[in-house]
Amino acid sequence: MTPYGRGPTKLPAALKRPWRRNKYLRLIKWLWVTFGLSLALFVGYVWAVSVNLLGLFGQMPSFRLLENPRNDLASEVYAADGVLLGKYFSENRSPVEFNQISPHVIHALLAAEDTRFERHSGVDFKGTLAIPLYLLIGERRGSSTISQQLAKNLYDIRQTENQGPVSGIVVDKTKEWLTAIKIERSYTKREIITMYLNTVYFGSYTYGIKAAARTFFRKEPYRLDPAEAALLVGMLNNPAHYSPVNHPERARWKRNGVLQKMLKHKYLTPDAYRQLAGLPLGLRFTPDNPNRGLATYLRGYLEGELLRWAKQNNFDLYTDGLRIRTTLDSRLQRHAERVVAAQMAAQQAKFEAHLGGQPPWTGVKDADYLGSVVVRSARYRALKAQYGDNQDSIWIMLRKRVPMRVFSWDGEKDTIMSPLDSIRYYKRFLHAGLLAMDPVSGEVKAWVGGINYKHFKYDHVRQGRRQPGSAFKPIVYAAAIANMGYTPCTEELDAPITIGGWTARNYSRAYSNEPVTLRQALGQSLNTVPARILQKLGVPAVLDYARRLGITGKLRAYPAICLGTEAVSVYDLLGAYGTFANGGVWNLPQYVTRIEDRYGNVLHQFTPRRHEAMNAEHAYLMTHLLQSGLGDRGSAQALAGYAMTRNNEVGAKTGTTQNYADGWCVVLTQELATAVWFGGDDMRVHFRDANGTGSRTALPIAGEFMDRAFADPAAGLKKGPFRKPRTLSVDLDCNRNPFLAARSDSTLYVPPPKNDSLVNAGFVEEF
């Protein structure tokens, strides 16, 4: 006891032993010093990375880049009625605004990827520190916030050119954190989510929620339901592994996992979760590629023109997100594609029955034909590059059977076939080209360049040039009306005529040997009358007038040109016919109106090309002449059976070339004009009899399309007469009109001015 009545005080061992006390103090001091130095080093390291000290760490995204992030965006092609026709892209991405995204997508994203998104400032340190705990309880959890993932997606932090000599996971992660924090300071939470959903990759060459919704469900993103949203969000971790196309069971398991998280965070009720988790995937997989969608042939042809325009104007078609506005009507385009497919499938079946097992080509032996075709093929050129002059090796490979997927009218088929057999197989197919336009404005409304763009890339509307046969005759008649004073009642002798050693004979080899009116001659498609007109007018005058009506390409000065022996395109011929319904004003068929940038600013407005080719009265006389084709004994008489001709003025002309190699039909109304070509890719592939005439091949396609076009109320087409001049100096009733003697002096023809050339001068001038 002490004098104060208390026992002795027990001192801590450390105080009893001063050397231990000093050791603990030194340890505490060392810990604080270490912490301070570590903190200083960390702050210094972060600062060094942020400023790229001495160029050691690589550049961070600049403030300007953060304020103006740039994605590679697909350029989009639109119809006049706002329907997306297709895209050109290196990455299939189209941006959307926040209010265009379904709330279910936002909920699924937050539940699955970043539950604390609204509470952190770019980096979720609390969530990151909790990762070990989650691993202990068996739950895998990512450490990157939506802002961090956006930083990686948007700015390519790990891009090689942005790295310095000091690099690695730690440096990349630091740059990611710093960029995420900067993003949070520069944008609102809504803007960050929108940017993220516009950049992420969903597999199948699809970037962004808009492209994903269209590709996997054929929907706009605002229409996605919770199950669809969960499926797309679930794919983000590993699009290939969770692909609903290639791995549907994995995708369903992942989708249900996202739905479960949505339930946990109260975005779904238990009943809704149970219902949604039991649903099938509901895919409507429609990947964007050049072989799919509407107007594939137009888009294919247009791509080359747009690439030239982009090069001249310093744009990248595949990454700059251009918007190309076309004149097409998506409803008419859809009608045209369906009609061509149905009619050509039927024609192909008829052709196969007609051949009866014979080779489809005529005038050449099977082996000789295939040999001449093979050496022009891409396959032969590739083998030639591989084997050089070793023809034995080349032909062994050409005869080697390999698995391939081929086109058929019953759908694509997997088969085993040699390259030589595939050429033989594909050459049997017949083809068609259809173009429809408003003859007054010159705007193209439908464009079908062939039967299947994936397997047959050649465009028969613009690229193809074939003999038009009798479809060229109206140009000869127009030249006579405009330059010789002819009228529909003018008469010419229907008898064989020889010009410079060439004799014009009627297709039927029958002649009246009497004068017939121009209306009768064109309606019955007589050959003798246009030949007599050409003899009086002169070949150069007919050629000049064809140019004036927009016929481009090489036209040789042969007398037989009056019967359509010189090759023309569907595009050019329809433009010429449109002149008659447009009061004599020729329009170059226009299919693009303007090009916009990604923000909707107009970069180029294309003005129509037009000029007056003939006066209004002469043009109206041509529409009157063309109506004769639907009358008794008319070459287009079959067209009269279509509903679109009722209570409607319709002009038409068919054409058939030698050996039935080409069939044509052009149909003209005041509101819509259509031209159709029919034939084989090779002129030696064709019907051997009258089944190959234009009235039996091209006319049913044109007639069925025009029927559907006028029957569709959404198209807004109206039936009615052709536009008639206020005054008409010609009596069109040939029973009252006395014979008008034809002037034979060809010097009366006045050619167009030398500077009025219609030669195609390129993309900008065409539209």
C-alpha positions in Angstrom: 0.0 0.0 0.0 1.1 3.5 -0.6 0.9 6.3 2.0 -2.3 7.3 0.2 -4.0 4.0 0.7 -3.7 2.8 -2.9 -1.7 0.1 -4.4 1.3 0.7 -6.7 0.4 1.9 -10.2 1.2 -0.7 -12.9 3.1 1.0 -15.8 2.9 -0.3 -19.4 5.8 -2.5 -20.4 6.7 0.0 -23.1 7.2 2.7 -20.4 9.1 0.4 -18.2 11.4 -0.2 -21.2 12.1 3.1 -23.0 13.7 1.3 -26.0 10.4 -0.4 -26.8 8.5 2.9 -26.5 10.8 4.5 -29.0 10.4 1.6 -31.4 6.6 2.0 -31.5 6.9 5.7 -32.0 9.3 5.2 -34.8 7.0 2.6 -36.5 4.0 5.0 -36.3 6.1 7.8 -37.7 7.4 5.5 -40.5 3.9 4.6 -41.4 2.7 8.2 -41.6 5.8 9.1 -43.6 5.2 6.2 -45.9 1.6 7.1 -46.3 2.5 10.7 -47.0 5.1 9.8 -49.5 2.8 7.3 -51.2 0.1 9.9 -51.4 2.5 12.4 -52.8 3.9 9.9 -55.2 0.4 8.8 -56.3 -0.7 12.4 -56.8 2.6 13.1 -58.6 2.1 10.0 -60.8 -1.5 11.0 -61.6 -0.4 14.5 -62.5 2.5 13.1 -64.6 0.1 10.8 -66.5 -2.5 13.6 -66.9 0.1 16.0 -68.5 2.1 13.2 -70.2 5.3 14.3 -68.4 8.3 14.2 -70.7 6.2 12.2 -73.1 6.5 9.1 -71.0 2.9 8.1 -70.7 1.2 9.0 -74.0 -1.4 11.7 -74.8 -4.6 12.0 -72.9 -7.8 13.0 -74.8 -7.7 16.8 -75.1 -10.5 19.1 -73.8 -11.5 19.8 -77.3 -11.8 16.1 -78.1 -13.8 15.6 -74.9 -16.2 18.4 -75.9 -16.4 17.1 -79.5 -16.1 13.3 -79.5 -16.2 11.8 -82.9 -17.5 8.3 -83.8 -17.2 6.6 -87.1 -20.8 6.7 -88.3 -22.4 4.8 -91.2 -23.7 6.9 -94.1 -27.4 6.3 -94.6 -29.5 6.3 -97.8 -33.1 7.4 -97.4 -36.1 7.2 -99.7 -38.1 10.3 -100.3 -40.8 9.1 -97.8 -38.1 8.9 -95.0 -37.6 5.1 -95.1 -34.0 4.0 -94.5 -32.9 2.0 -97.6 -29.4 1.0 -96.5 -26.0 2.1 -95.3 -22.4 2.4 -96.3 -20.1 1.7 -93.3 -16.9 0.4 -91.8 -18.7 0.3 -88.5 -22.5 0.0 -88.6 -23.5 2.8 -86.3 -26.3 5.3 -86.3 -26.7 7.8 -83.4 -29.9 8.3 -81.3 -31.0 10.8 -78.7 -31.8 9.9 -75.1 -35.5 10.3 -75.6 -35.3 7.8 -78.5 -34.1 5.0 -76.3 -36.5 2.7 -74.4 -36.4 3.2 -70.6 -36.1 -0.6 -70.3 -32.7 -0.3 -72.0 -31.6 2.3 -69.5 -32.8 0.2 -66.6 -31.2 -3.0 -67.9 -27.9 -1.2 -68.4 -27.8 0.4 -64.9 -28.8 -2.9 -63.2 -26.2 -5.0 -65.1 -23.3 -2.6 -65.5 -23.3 0.3 -63.0 -25.9 0.4 -60.2 -24.2 3.4 -58.6 -24.1 5.4 -61.8 -26.1 8.3 -60.4 -24.0 8.5 -57.3 -20.4 8.4 -58.5 -18.3 10.9 -60.4 -16.8 8.7 -63.1 -15.0 6.2 -60.9 -16.8 4.1 -58.4 -14.1 3.6 -55.7 -16.6 2.1 -53.3 -17.6 -0.5 -55.8 -14.0 -1.2 -56.8 -12.9 -1.8 -53.2 -15.9 -4.1 -52.7 -14.8 -6.4 -55.6 -12.8 -8.8 -53.3 -15.8 -9.2 -51.0 -18.0 -10.0 -54.0 -15.5 -12.6 -55.2 -15.5 -14.2 -51.7 -19.2 -14.7 -51.9 -19.0 -16.1 -55.4 -20.4 -13.1 -57.4 -18.3 -11.8 -60.2 -18.4 -8.0 -60.6 -16.7 -5.7 -63.0 -14.8 -2.7 -61.8 -15.4 -0.3 -64.8 -18.3 2.2 -64.6 -20.3 3.3 -67.6 -18.2 6.4 -67.8 -15.0 4.4 -67.8 -16.3 2.0 -70.5 -17.3 5.1 -72.5 -13.8 6.5 -72.1 -12.3 3.2 -73.6 -14.9 3.1 -76.4 -14.9 6.7 -77.4 -11.3 7.8 -77.1 -9.1 4.8 -77.8 -7.0 5.3 -74.7 -5.0 2.2 -75.5 -4.3 3.1 -79.0 -0.7 2.5 -80.0 0.1 6.0 -81.2 -1.1 7.4 -77.8 1.3 5.4 -75.7 4.7 6.6 -74.5 7.7 4.5 -73.4 6.0 3.9 -70.0 2.8 1.9 -70.6 0.9 -1.0 -69.2 -2.3 -2.0 -67.4 -1.8 0.5 -64.6 -1.1 3.4 -66.8 -4.0 2.6 -69.1 -6.3 2.2 -66.1 -5.1 5.6 -64.7 -5.8 7.3 -68.0 -9.2 5.6 -68.1 -10.1 6.9 -64.6 -8.9 10.4 -65.4 -10.8 10.5 -68.7 -13.9 9.1 -67.0 -13.8 11.9 -64.4 -13.3 14.5 -67.2 -16.3 13.0 -69.1 -18.4 13.4 -65.9 -17.4 17.1 -65.7 -18.2 17.7 -69.4 -21.5 15.9 -69.8 -24.7 15.2 -67.9 -25.6 11.7 -66.8 -28.1 11.4 -69.6 -25.6 12.5 -72.2 -23.1 9.9 -70.9 -25.6 7.1 -71.1 -26.6 8.2 -74.6 -23.0 8.4 -75.8 -22.3 5.0 -74.3 -25.3 3.3 -76.0 -24.3 4.9 -79.3 -20.8 3.5 -79.2 -20.9 0.0 -77.8 -20.5 -3.1 -80.0 -23.3 -5.7 -80.1 -21.7 -8.2 -82.5 -22.6 -9.0 -86.1 -20.8 -5.8 -87.2 -23.3 -3.7 -85.3 -22.4 -0.7 -83.2 -24.8 1.4 -81.1 -28.3 0.6 -79.8 -30.1 1.9 -82.9 -28.3 -0.5 -85.2 -28.6 -3.3 -82.7 -32.4 -2.8 -82.3 -32.8 -2.9 -86.1 -30.5 -5.8 -86.7 -31.8 -8.2 -84.0 -35.4 -7.2 -83.7 -36.2 -4.9 -86.7 -37.3 -2.2 -84.3 -36.5 1.3 -83.4 -34.7 1.5 -80.0 -37.6 3.3 -78.3 -39.9 0.2 -79.0 -37.7 -2.4 -77.2 -39.4 -4.3 -74.4 -37.7 -5.4 -71.2 -36.7 -8.9 -72.5 -35.3 -7.4 -75.7 -33.4 -4.7 -73.7 -32.0 -7.3 -71.3 -30.8 -9.5 -74.2 -28.9 -6.6 -75.9 -27.4 -5.4 -72.6 -26.4 -9.0 -71.8 -24.4 -9.2 -75.0 -22.2 -6.3 -74.1 -19.7 -8.2 -72.0 -18.8 -10.6 -74.8 -20.9 -10.2 -78.0 -19.5 -13.3 -79.7 -19.9 -15.6 -76.7 -23.5 -14.4 -76.0 -24.6 -14.1 -79.6 -28.3 -14.9 -79.8 -27.8 -16.0 -83.4 -24.9 -18.4 -82.9 -25.4 -19.3 -79.2 -29.1 -18.9 -78.4 -29.0 -20.9 -75.1 -26.1 -18.8 -73.7 -27.9 -15.6 -74.8 -31.1 -16.7 -73.1 -29.2 -17.5 -69.8 -27.5 -14.1 -69.9 -30.7 -12.3 -70.7 -32.4 -13.9 -67.7 -29.4 -12.9 -65.6 -29.9 -9.3 -66.5 -33.7 -9.6 -65.9 -32.9 -10.9 -62.4 -30.7 -7.9 -61.7 -33.5 -5.6 -62.9 -35.8 -7.4 -60.4 -33.2 -7.0 -57.7 -33.1 -3.2 -58.3 -36.8 -3.0 -58.5 -37.1 -2.2 -62.2 -39.3 -5.3 -62.6 -42.0 -6.8 -60.4 -41.7 -10.6 -59.5 -44.6 -11.4 -61.8 -43.1 -9.5 -64.7 -39.8 -11.2 -64.2 -41.3 -14.7 -64.2 -43.2 -13.9 -67.3 -40.3 -12.4 -69.2 -37.8 -15.0 -68.2 -39.9 -17.7 -69.8 -40.2 -15.9 -73.2 -38.3 -17.1 -76.3 -35.6 -14.8 -77.7 -38.0 -13.4 -80.4 -35.2 -12.6 -82.8 -35.9 -11.0 -86.2 -32.3 -11.0 -87.2 -31.7 -8.7 -90.2 -28.1 -7.7 -90.5 -27.3 -4.6 -92.5 -25.2 -5.5 -95.6 -25.2 -4.3 -99.2 -27.0 -7.5 -100.3 -30.1 -6.9 -98.1 -32.8 -4.3 -98.0 -34.6 -2.2 -100.5 -33.0 -0.8 -103.7 -29.8 -2.8 -103.5 -29.0 -2.2 -107.2 -29.5 1.5 -106.8 -27.4 1.6 -103.7 -24.7 -0.5 -105.4 -24.5 1.8 -108.4 -24.8 4.9 -106.2 -21.8 3.9 -104.0 -19.3 4.4 -106.8 -20.8 7.9 -107.5 -20.8 8.8 -103.9 -17.2 7.7 -103.4 -16.1 10.1 -106.2 -18.1 12.9 -104.7 -16.7 12.2 -101.2 -13.1 12.2 -102.6 -13.7 15.6 -104.4 -15.2 17.1 -101.2 -12.9 15.6 -98.5 -15.4 13.3 -96.9 -15.3 9.6 -96.0 -18.4 7.8 -97.1 -17.9 5.0 -94.7 -17.2 6.9 -91.5 -18.6 10.5 -91.8 -22.3 9.7 -91.2 -23.5 11.3 -94.4 -27.2 11.2 -95.2 -28.1 10.7 -98.8 -31.6 11.7 -99.7 -33.0 9.9 -102.8 -36.2 10.4 -104.8 -37.3 6.7 -104.4 -40.7 5.9 -103.0 -40.2 3.0 -100.7 -43.7 1.7 -101.3 -43.3 1.7 -105.1 -39.8 0.2 -104.7 -41.2 -2.6 -102.7 -44.0 -3.2 -105.3 -41.4 -3.2 -108.1 -39.1 -5.7 -106.3 -41.9 -8.1 -105.5 -43.3 -8.0 -109.1 -39.9 -8.6 -110.7 -39.2 -11.5 -108.3 -42.6 -13.2 -108.9 -42.6 -12.6 -112.7 -39.0 -13.7 -113.2 -39.5 -16.9 -111.2 -42.4 -17.7 -113.5 -40.5 -16.8 -116.6 -37.5 -18.9 -115.5 -39.8 -22.0 -115.0 -41.3 -21.4 -118.4 -37.8 -21.1 -119.9 -36.6 -24.3 -118.3 -39.6 -26.1 -119.7 -39.0 -24.5 -123.1 -35.4 -25.7 -123.2 -36.3 -29.3 -122.5 -32.8 -30.1 -121.3 -31.0 -28.3 -124.0 -28.2 -25.8 -123.2 -29.7 -22.3 -122.8 -27.2 -20.7 -125.3 -27.6 -20.9 -129.0 -25.3 -20.8 -132.0 -22.3 -22.4 -130.2 -21.2 -25.7 -128.8 -21.5 -26.3 -125.1 -17.7 -26.7 -124.6 -16.8 -23.8 -126.7 -19.3 -21.5 -125.0 -18.2 -22.5 -121.5 -14.5 -22.1 -122.5 -15.0 -18.6 -123.8 -17.0 -17.6 -120.6 -14.6 -19.2 -118.1 -11.5 -17.3 -119.2 -13.3 -14.0 -118.5 -14.3 -15.1 -115.0 -12.8 -13.9 -111.7 -12.2 -17.5 -110.7 -10.1 -18.2 -113.8 -8.0 -15.0 -113.2 -7.3 -16.0 -109.6 -6.2 -19.5 -110.7 -4.1 -17.9 -113.5 -2.3 -15.8 -111.0 -1.7 -18.8 -108.8 -0.6 -21.4 -111.5 0.6 -19.1 -114.3 0.6 -20.8 -117.7 0.0 -24.3 -116.3 -3.4 -24.8 -117.9 -3.7 -28.4 -116.7 -3.6 -27.2 -113.0 -6.0 -24.4 -113.8 -8.6 -26.7 -115.4 -8.2 -29.4 -112.7 -9.1 -26.8 -110.1 -12.0 -25.5 -112.3 -13.4 -29.1 -112.4 -12.9 -29.8 -108.7 -16.2 -30.0 -106.9 -16.4 -27.9 -103.7 -19.2 -26.9 -101.3 -21.0 -23.7 -102.3 -24.2 -21.8 -101.7 -26.1 -20.9 -104.9 -29.1 -18.8 -105.8 -32.4 -20.4 -106.8 -35.9 -19.1 -107.0 -36.8 -21.4 -104.1 -34.1 -19.7 -101.9 -30.4 -20.2 -101.6 -29.2 -23.8 -101.6 -26.2 -25.5 -100.3 -24.6 -27.8 -102.8 -21.4 -29.4 -104.1 -20.4 -28.1 -107.5 -17.3 -27.3 -109.5 -16.6 -23.7 -110.5 -17.1 -24.8 -114.1 -20.5 -26.3 -113.2 -21.5 -23.1 -111.3 -20.8 -21.0 -114.4 -23.0 -23.4 -116.4 -25.7 -23.2 -113.7 -25.7 -19.4 -113.4 -25.7 -18.7 -117.2 -29.2 -20.3 -117.4 -30.9 -17.5 -115.5 -32.9 -14.8 -117.2 -32.7 -11.3 -116.0 -34.6 -8.0 -115.9 -34.2 -4.3 -115.2 -37.1 -2.0 -114.2 -37.0 1.8 -113.7 -40.0 3.9 -112.8 -40.1 7.7 -112.7 -42.4 10.7 -112.5 -42.2 12.0 -116.1 -42.9 15.6 -115.0 -40.3 16.0 -112.2 -37.9 13.4 -113.5 -37.7 11.8 -110.1 -37.0 8.1 -110.1 -39.5 6.2 -107.9 -38.4 2.6 -108.3 -35.2 1.0 -109.5 -34.7 -2.8 -109.8 -31.5 -3.6 -111.6 -31.6 -7.4 -111.6 -33.0 -10.5 -110.0 -30.7 -10.9 -106.9 -28.0 -8.4 -106.0 -26.0 -10.9 -103.8 -25.5 -13.3 -106.7 -25.8 -11.0 -109.7 -24.2 -7.6 -109.1 -24.5 -6.3 -112.7 -27.1 -3.5 -112.9 -29.4 -3.7 -115.9 -30.9 -0.2 -115.4 -27.8 2.0 -115.7 -24.9 -0.2 -116.5 -26.6 -2.5 -119.0 -27.0 -1.4 -122.6 -29.0 -3.6 -125.0 -30.7 -3.2 -128.3 -34.2 -1.7 -127.8 -35.8 -3.0 -130.9 -39.1 -1.4 -131.7 -39.0 0.5 -128.4 -36.7 2.9 -130.2 -39.3 3.7 -133.0 -41.1 6.5 -131.0 -37.8 8.5 -131.2 -37.9 8.3 -135.0 -41.6 9.4 -135.0 -40.8 12.3 -132.6 -38.1 13.5 -135.0 -40.5 13.4 -137.9 -43.2 15.3 -136.0 -40.8 17.9 -134.7 -38.9 18.4 -137.9 -41.0 17.3 -140.9 -44.5 18.5 -139.9 -45.8 15.0 -139.5 -48.9 14.3 -137.4 -50.5 11.0 -136.2 -52.6 11.1 -139.3 -49.7 11.5 -141.8 -49.6 8.5 -144.0 -46.6 6.5 -145.3 -46.5 3.4 -147.6 -46.4 0.0 -145.8 -44.1 -1.8 -148.2 -40.5 -3.2 -148.0 -37.9 -0.5 -148.6 -34.2 -0.8 -149.3 -31.8 1.9 -148.0 -28.1 1.5 -149.0 -28.3 -2.2 -149.4 -30.3 -2.8 -146.2 -34.0 -3.7 -146.6 -36.6 -3.0 -143.9 -39.2 -5.8 -143.5 -42.1 -6.2 -141.1 -41.7 -8.7 -138.3 -44.7 -10.7 -139.7 -43.4 -10.4 -143.3 -46.9 -9.2 -144.2 -47.5 -5.8 -145.9 -50.6 -3.9 -146.9 -48.8 -2.2 -149.7 -51.0 0.8 -149.0 -50.6 4.1 -147.1 -51.1 3.8 -143.3 -51.2 6.5 -140.7 -48.4 7.0 -138.3 -50.8 6.0 -135.5 -51.5 2.7 -137.2 -47.9 2.1 -138.0 -46.7 2.7 -134.4 -49.6 0.8 -132.9 -48.9 -2.3 -135.1 -45.1 -1.7 -134.8 -44.5 -1.8 -138.5 -40.9 -1.6 -139.6 -41.4 -0.2 -143.1 -42.8 3.2 -142.0 -40.0 4.3 -139.6 -37.5 3.2 -142.4 -39.3 5.5 -144.9 -39.2 8.3 -142.3 -35.5 7.8 -141.8 -34.9 7.8 -145.6 -36.5 11.2 -145.8 -35.1 12.7 -142.6 -31.6 11.3 -142.9 -29.7 9.1 -140.4 -27.7 12.0 -138.9 -31.0 13.8 -138.1 -32.4 10.8 -136.2 -29.1 10.4 -134.3 -29.2 14.1 -133.3 -32.7 13.8 -132.1 -32.0 10.7 -130.1 -29.2 12.7 -128.4 -31.6 15.5 -127.8 -33.9 13.1 -126.0 -31.1 11.9 -123.7 -29.8 8.8 -125.5 -26.2 8.5 -124.6 -23.5 6.1 -125.5 -22.3 5.1 -129.0 -24.8 5.3 -131.8 -23.6 4.2 -135.1 -24.9 5.9 -138.3 -26.6 2.8 -139.8 -30.0 3.0 -141.5 -31.2 0.0 -139.3 -31.0 2.3 -136.2 -34.6 3.2 -136.9 -35.5 -0.3 -135.8 -33.5 -0.1 -132.5 -30.3 -1.9 -133.4 -28.0 0.4 -131.3 -27.7 -0.4 -127.6 -29.3 1.9 -125.0 -29.9 1.7 -121.3 -33.2 1.4 -119.5 -32.3 4.7 -117.8 -31.8 6.6 -121.0 -34.8 5.2 -122.8 -37.2 6.0 -120.0 -35.9 9.6 -119.9 -36.7 10.0 -123.6 -40.2 8.7 -123.2 -40.8 10.9 -120.2 -40.3 14.0 -122.4 -43.6 13.2 -124.2 -45.6 13.4 -121.0 -43.7 16.5 -119.8 -44.7 18.9 -122.6 -41.5 18.3 -124.5 -39.2 19.1 -121.6 -36.5 16.4 -121.2 -35.5 15.5 -117.7 -32.4 13.4 -116.8 -33.9 10.8 -114.4 -32.9 12.1 -111.0 -32.4 9.7 -108.0 -30.5 11.9 -105.5 -31.8 15.2 -104.2 -29.2 16.2 -101.6 -26.4 15.0 -99.3 -26.4 16.1 -95.7 -23.7 15.7 -92.9 -24.4 13.8 -89.7 -26.1 16.9 -88.2 -28.5 17.4 -91.1 -26.7 20.3 -92.7 -27.0 20.3 -96.4 -23.6 19.7 -98.1 -24.8 19.5 -101.7 -28.2 20.1 -103.3 -28.5 18.5 -106.7 -30.5 20.4 -109.2 -32.3 18.5 -112.0 -30.9 18.6 -115.5 -33.5 19.4 -118.1 -34.0 21.3 -121.4 -36.7 21.7 -124.0 -36.4 18.9 -126.5 -39.6 19.6 -128.5 -42.6 21.9 -128.2 -45.6 21.0 -126.1 -47.9 20.3 -129.1 -45.4 17.8 -130.6 -45.0 16.1 -127.3 -48.7 15.7 -126.9 -49.0 14.2 -130.4 -46.5 11.6 -129.3 -48.6 10.6 -126.3 -51.5 10.3 -128.7 -49.4 8.1 -130.9 -48.3 5.9 -128.0 -51.9 5.2 -127.0 -52.3 3.3 -130.2 -50.2 0.5 -128.8 -53.1 -0.6 -126.6 -55.6 -0.7 -129.4 -56.7 -3.5 -131.6 -53.7 -5.2 -133.2 -51.5 -3.0 -131.0 -48.1 -4.4 -130.0 -49.0 -3.6 -126.3 -52.6 -4.7 -126.6 -52.2 -7.1 -123.7 -51.7 -4.1 -121.4 -55.3 -3.1 -121.9 -56.3 -5.9 -119.6 -54.7 -4.3 -116.6 -56.8 -2.3 -114.2 -54.5 0.7 -114.3 -55.6 1.4 -117.9 -59.2 2.0 -116.9 -60.3 5.6 -116.7 -56.7 6.5 -117.5 -54.8 7.6 -120.6 -51.9 5.1 -121.1 -49.3 5.0 -123.9 -47.0 2.0 -124.3 -44.5 0.5 -126.7 -42.9 -2.9 -126.7 -39.7 -4.0 -128.3 -38.1 -7.3 -129.3 -34.7 -7.8 -130.9 -33.4 -10.4 -133.2 -33.7 -14.1 -132.0 -35.7 -12.8 -129.0 -32.5 -11.8 -127.3 -34.1 -8.8 -125.7 -37.7 -7.9 -124.7 -38.7 -4.4 -123.8 -41.8 -2.5 -122.6 -42.2 1.2 -121.8 -45.5 2.3 -120.2 -46.3 6.0 -120.0 -49.0 7.8 -118.0 -49.1 11.4 -116.9 -48.0 10.6 -113.3 -45.8 7.5 -113.7 -43.6 6.1 -116.5 -42.0 2.6 -116.4 -39.4 0.9 -118.6 -38.6 -2.8 -118.4 -35.9 -4.8 -120.1 -35.9 -8.6 -120.1 -33.2 -11.1 -121.4 -30.2 -13.1 -120.5 -26.9 -11.7 -119.3 -25.5 -13.2 -122.5 -27.4 -12.4 -125.7 -27.0 -16.0 -126.7 -29.3 -17.1 -123.8 -32.9 -16.5 -124.8 -36.2 -18.1 -125.8 -36.3 -19.7 -129.2 -39.9 -18.7 -130.1 -42.5 -16.0 -129.6 -42.4 -16.5 -125.9 -39.4 -14.2 -125.9 -41.2 -11.2 -127.4 -41.4 -8.0 -125.3 -45.2 -8.3 -125.1 -44.8 -11.7 -123.3 -41.7 -11.1 -121.2 -41.3 -7.4 -120.3 -44.9 -6.3 -120.6 -46.3 -8.5 -117.8 -43.7 -7.0 -115.4 -44.5 -3.4 -116.4 -48.2 -4.0 -116.3 -48.3 -5.7 -112.9 -46.1 -3.1 -111.4 -48.2 -0.2 -112.7 -51.3 -2.0 -111.5 -50.0 -2.2 -108.0 -48.6 1.3 -108.1 -52.0 2.9 -109.0 -53.9 0.6 -106.6 -51.8 1.6 -103.6 -53.5 4.6 -102.0 -50.3 5.5 -100.1 -48.5 6.1 -103.4 -51.0 8.9 -104.2 -51.0 8.3 -108.0 -54.0 9.7 -109.9 -55.4 8.5 -113.1 -56.2 11.0 -115.8 -55.4 12.3 -119.3 -52.1 13.4 -120.6 -51.3 17.1 -120.3 -52.8 18.8 -123.4 -51.7 22.2 -124.7 -54.4 25.0 -124.5 -54.5 25.1 -128.3 -53.9 22.3 -130.7 -53.4 23.0 -134.4 -53.8 19.4 -135.4 -57.0 17.4 -135.7 -56.4 14.0 -134.2 -59.4 12.4 -135.8 -57.8 10.9 -138.8 -61.3 10.3 -140.4 -61.8 14.1 -140.6 -58.2 15.1 -141.2 -57.3 15.2 -144.9 -54.1 13.7 -145.9 -51.2 15.9 -144.9 -48.5 15.6 -147.5 -45.1 14.8 -145.9 -42.3 17.1 -146.6 -39.3 15.1 -147.7 -36.6 17.8 -147.5 -34.3 16.6 -144.7 -32.6 20.0 -144.6 -35.7 21.3 -142.7 -34.2 19.5 -139.6 -32.4 21.9 -137.2 -29.9 20.1 -135.0 -29.4 21.1 -131.4 -26.7 23.6 -130.5 -23.2 22.2 -130.3 -23.0 23.0 -126.5 -26.2 21.1 -125.7 -24.4 17.7 -125.3 -26.1 15.1 -123.2 -23.1 13.0 -122.7 -22.9 11.8 -119.1 -20.4 14.0 -117.5 -20.4 12.5 -114.0 -22.2 12.3 -110.7 -22.6 16.0 -109.9 -23.9 16.8 -113.4 -26.3 13.9 -113.5 -28.5 14.9 -110.6 
